[in-house]
Amino acid sequence: MGRGDKKTAKGKRFKGSFGKSRPVTKTPAQQAAADKKTAEKKETAKKS
C-alpha cells in the first residue's frame, strides 16, 4: 500500500501513470471537445 502499489494514488504518482484512483484533469478546451464528441454520438444513435 505504498509507492510500489499501482492501484493507489501514491503509487500512480510515483509511477507517473493515470487511472481510476488518479484521473487526468482536463482543461476547459479538452472538456468542450469531449462534450461535443459525446453529443455527436448521441445524435447518430438517435438517427439509427
Buried (B, 14 or more C-beta within 10 A) or exposed (E): EEEEBEEBEBBBEBBEEEEEBBEEEEEEEEEEEEEEEEEEEEEEEEEE
